[in-house]
């Protein structure tokens, strides 16, 4: 059973940066078909933030392209989301998702609040 634990969320001022981590256990990130970050703001649907596939394909949601970067450390079984130039509208719970043999696994999320 794959388990994902996100960390790194918190309160940051507009224009600031945060780095989120997603640690995977019960399965190697090398075996994952894709590792992804999603977010859900209050009153909104969950939206895709970034995707990284096992073939190296990377894609970002339109709202974060150019500001966020997804990366992976397979030795640590951890995927990261570097978030720069944060805006109040980036406030949301950020979730990690792993795809393994067609099955999606989710973490419980970490809250990011962008406010002055």
Secondary structure, 3 states (H helix, E strand, C coil): CCEEEEECCEEECCCCCEEEEEEEECCCHHHCCEEEEEEECCCCCCEEEEEEECCCCEEECCCCCCCEEEEEECCCCEEEEEECCCCHHHCEEEEEEEEECCEEEECCCEEEEECC
